[in-house]
Amino acid sequence: MPDDEKPKRTKSWRDIDKQRDRGGSSRRSDRESVRFQSSTKYTQYKTNLDRLFNQGVASSALPDHLREKLGGEENTERDDARKKLYAIEDPKAFHAAATEFLKKYPLPDDPRLLDRLLGHPDDDTVDRALTRLEELQKAGALKVPPALSQRLASVEIESGDPALRRRAAELRKLIR
C-alpha cells in the first residue's frame, strides 16, 4: 500500500490548542512575576521612573486640564517627599525621616508606606498607620502589600498596648 493511500493521523486545531493549554509553565511565570514585582530592584525602578515623570520631563507634555487634576505644587512636593521616604532602606534612617515627614504632611494613603510605618518605634505613629490601614480596608481601597500580614503579626507580639495588639490581629484576619 503506497503512502498516499494510508489513512493519516492528524490532530485538529482544537486538540493542538488543548495540548498547549495543559502546560504548567504559566503558573511558574505568574509566581516569578509576583516575586519580581515585590523585589527591591523593581521598587527602585518604579521610584526612579516616577522621579523621571515628576521632574517635568513627561508631565510637561500633559495638557493643562490634566495637569490641574494631578494637583498643584503642594501635592507634587508631598508626593516627592513620600517617594524619597519610601526609597530609604535603612530602618533607623527611615524612622527618623518618617517622623519628620509626619510633622510636615498628613498620613499618606500609600499602603506600602503605611506597612513600613507599622515597624516604627513610636506607638503613636504605629497607631496612626494602623488606623489609616483600617480605614482603607473598610473603604475597600486597600491593596495589601506582600509583607503586611507579617508586619501586623509583629505588632501583635511587640506592642506594649493591648488595644493596638487587638486591632492588629483583627486587621490581619480581615486581609487574609
C-alpha atoms as one frame of an Amber mdcrd trajectory, in Angstrom:
protein
   0.000   0.000   0.000   1.563   3.315  -1.076   1.942   6.197   1.424  -0.704
   8.289  -0.331  -3.393   5.723   0.379  -2.650   5.239   4.084  -5.060   6.986
   6.441  -3.381   9.975   8.067  -3.489  10.561  11.781  -3.775  14.311  12.076
  -4.870  16.290  15.047  -7.439  19.013  14.792  -6.502  22.539  15.791  -8.733
  22.141  18.836  -6.661  19.153  20.016  -3.407  21.024  19.419  -4.662  24.018
  21.442  -5.778  21.751  24.280  -2.296  20.249  24.484  -0.751  23.719  24.626
  -3.095  24.759  27.445  -2.094  21.791  29.584   1.466  23.069  30.083   2.352
  24.137  33.619   4.711  26.935  32.684   2.094  29.679  33.076   1.801  29.075
  36.831   5.547  29.275  37.198   5.763  32.525  35.235   2.988  34.051  37.383
   4.926  33.239  40.552   8.096  34.674  39.054   6.377  37.921  38.064   4.860
  38.336  41.549   8.261  37.688  43.129   9.890  40.188  40.753   7.299  42.880
  41.424   7.799  42.588  45.170  11.588  42.803  44.879  13.602  45.814  45.974
  15.083  46.326  42.497  11.612  46.603  40.964  10.571  49.098  43.645  13.668
  51.183  42.966  12.954  51.019  39.241   9.410  52.257  39.777  10.606  55.040
  42.100  13.166  56.193  39.522  10.515  56.092  36.818   8.202  58.212  38.973
  11.025  60.707  39.502  11.537  60.947  35.753   7.872  61.713  35.150   7.548
  64.096  38.096  10.586  66.220  37.233   8.741  67.781  34.341  10.168  65.672
  31.551   6.955  63.808  30.829   4.489  65.872  32.851   5.244  68.963  30.745
   3.740  67.128  27.761   0.377  66.790  29.539  -2.476  69.126  28.604  -3.307
  71.847  31.140  -6.605  70.310  32.270  -4.844  67.032  33.148  -2.032  68.833
  34.959  -4.635  70.590  37.117  -6.226  67.260  38.036  -2.869  65.890  39.165
  -2.600  68.652  41.731  -0.635  71.749  42.364   2.805  72.418  43.747   1.963
  71.261  47.285   0.765  67.834  46.116   3.853  67.409  43.971   6.106  68.400
  46.859   4.355  65.994  49.241   4.486  63.162  46.697   8.188  63.752  46.106
   8.830  63.693  49.852   6.778  60.486  50.177   8.710  58.793  47.366  12.052
  59.817  48.873  10.889  58.465  52.226   9.874  55.150  50.700  13.232  54.815
  48.922  15.116  54.829  52.261  16.151  51.253  53.042  17.924  51.641  56.407
  15.282  51.199  59.165  16.760  53.780  61.567  17.097  56.394  58.835  13.574
  55.571  57.642  12.081  56.038  61.125  13.822  59.383  61.578  12.747  60.584
  58.122   9.193  59.311  58.706   8.930  61.319  61.925   9.973  64.478  60.057
   7.628  63.676  57.166   4.647  63.233  59.509   5.365  66.562  61.227   5.122
  68.313  57.864   2.475  66.302  55.973  -0.625  64.238  56.820  -0.500  60.450
  56.795  -0.445  59.188  53.169  -2.825  56.653  51.637   0.051  54.549  50.300
  -0.350  51.027  51.801   3.340  50.214  51.247   4.425  53.218  53.283   1.806
  52.543  55.970   3.088  48.965  56.130   6.608  50.209  56.813   5.322  52.675
  59.412   3.970  49.744  61.446   7.577  48.994  62.384   8.118  52.493  63.808
   9.335  52.577  67.444   6.747  55.237  68.427   3.392  53.644  69.360   1.508
  56.809  68.355   2.868  56.565  64.798   2.024  52.849  64.674  -1.493  53.659
  65.938  -1.990  56.306  63.235  -0.719  53.973  60.496  -2.928  51.136  61.739
  -5.960  53.442  61.848  -5.321  54.554  58.259  -4.942  50.931  57.104  -8.244
  50.059  58.812  -9.947  52.986  57.067  -8.601  51.869  53.690  -9.758  48.299
  54.389 -13.286  49.441  55.279 -13.442  51.584  52.139 -12.274  48.637  50.031
  -9.290  50.618  48.756  -6.551  48.626  50.492  -4.163  46.951  48.076  -2.387
  44.646  50.512   1.438  44.778  50.331   3.180  41.372  50.466   4.660  41.786
  53.959   1.658  43.415  55.659   0.445  40.228  57.329   3.858  39.556  58.899
   4.205  43.193  59.952   0.800  43.088  61.665   1.822  39.871  63.414   4.948
  41.584  64.730   2.812  44.475  66.023   0.666  41.891  67.837   3.764  40.444
  69.510   5.913  43.510  70.158   3.424  46.253  71.026   3.020  47.203  74.671
  -0.518  48.486  74.084  -3.174  45.712  74.308  -5.656  47.713  72.210  -3.056
  48.059  69.449  -2.378  44.329  69.575  -6.074  43.513  69.275  -6.600  45.895
  66.345  -3.579  44.484  64.513  -4.909  40.950  64.992  -8.345  41.933  63.691
  -6.914  43.635  60.608  -4.659  40.668  59.919  -7.701  38.366  59.963  -9.555
  40.673  57.574  -6.825  40.782  54.954  -6.275  37.023  54.751
